[in-house]
Amino acid sequence: MCPELEALSLRWFILLGCSLPVTHSRTVAVKPFQNLRELTLRPRVGRLVHRDACELLLSHCQNIRHIELFCGGGLNDSLALLLCKRNGFPKLRSLRLRHGHALSADGLQSFLSKAFQPRNSGTRGKFNS
């Protein structure tokens, strides 16, 4: 599922189903969205980005540098911990959570625990809420 995709911007959308077939994850060595660098999710008015969508898009994107998530009600503490274990976001430079999410301060800290580490160039990432 889109292993070479580098940028994805979904605006004014509704996701109707966000699961991979069980056999897909076991038989394919290429992870979905593994080369994704930029992700923007902005659902239609009155809608949320649900947990399954966040999990599908963020579990394997090892190269993600920028995440912008509007109305991310599905991004909660338990998912943040799971994503940190699966991915860690080692290259994340920018995170924008707009118009709501379900992360506590501890959940946000676990989500970002491996991200925003000092780089060799001395730059750091930024967080905008």
Secondary structure, 3 states (H helix, E strand, C coil): CCCCCCEEEEEEECCCCCCCCHHHHHHCCCCCCCCCCEEEEEECCCCCCCHHHHHHHHCCCCCCCEEEEEEEEEEEHHHHHHHHHHCCCCCCCEEEEEEEEECCHHHHHHHCCCCCCCCCCCCCCEEEC
